[in-house]
Amino acid sequence: MNSTTARARSGRRGLRGAVLGAAVVAALLTTTACQGEDGGAEATASPTGAARTTAPAAPTTDSGTGSGSPSAAPAPTATGSGDSGETGGGNGTEYADCEAAGLGTHVELQDGPGETPRHFLLTVTNRSRTPCVLNEAPIVRLRAGNSAPVVETLGEPDDEPVVVEGGGKAYAGLYVFGNDEGGEAEYDQSDRFTATLVAGEGTELSGTLVFDLPEGLGTVSVDDAARVNGWAGTEGLAMRPITRL
């Protein structure tokens, strides 16, 4: 074999090796590209892949009782105040209205010796152990019988009910005579006062309270100037407006 033939064969082997090498490199690049594409698909499908994003879970109101369903917050309920606690027909307290049969009565003259009897303090005593309620002002008549005119209330009686504790007292001031002695206005004589009570809703209750005059007074002069104050928890509150008349 001459040198020219040897160089030719050597050149062909080099060319074949270069071609084979290029083919191997191309095959490796193709394989790498496929693997990259497969890996990208896997990253997208994987629940833990960084490339996947999911919407945040909706908040739950499950209280942990295992029901698995949201539970609504309980609606507010009304307290037992006001009308829901009334037992006496609308007086706004938890106590019943006082009844005439359960009260003791007393009347005391507030004028001094030698003065015309005009101002009186009416006192009622709760004879039971249970508190009861007096509303507004007593319905007072200065003469016997339901046909006698009712004494007008002095101003507007207090809307707040007076709770009389068991064995406790409540008071009302009474003015009975407004004419000067020797006046020409008509007047009458009375030997006692009577009163009925008012329920929480303003209606007249059954039963009559009788206030006998203080000892030493047979009768007193009464006229249409008479006024009665609303129930009060103290003597001073009951008489203060009345003493101004």
URFEN-V998725 format. One record per helix or strand of 2 or more residues. SS is the DSSP state (H for helix, E for strand). FROM is the first residue (numbers start at 1). LEN is the number of residues. If there is no record, write none. Layout:
SS & FROM & LEN
SS & FROM & LEN
//
This chain:
H & 3 & 43
H & 82 & 4
H & 100 & 3
E & 103 & 7
E & 119 & 8
E & 132 & 3
E & 139 & 3
E & 152 & 2
E & 162 & 3
E & 169 & 7
E & 188 & 3
E & 192 & 5
E & 209 & 4
E & 220 & 3
E & 227 & 2
H & 235 & 5
H & 242 & 3
//
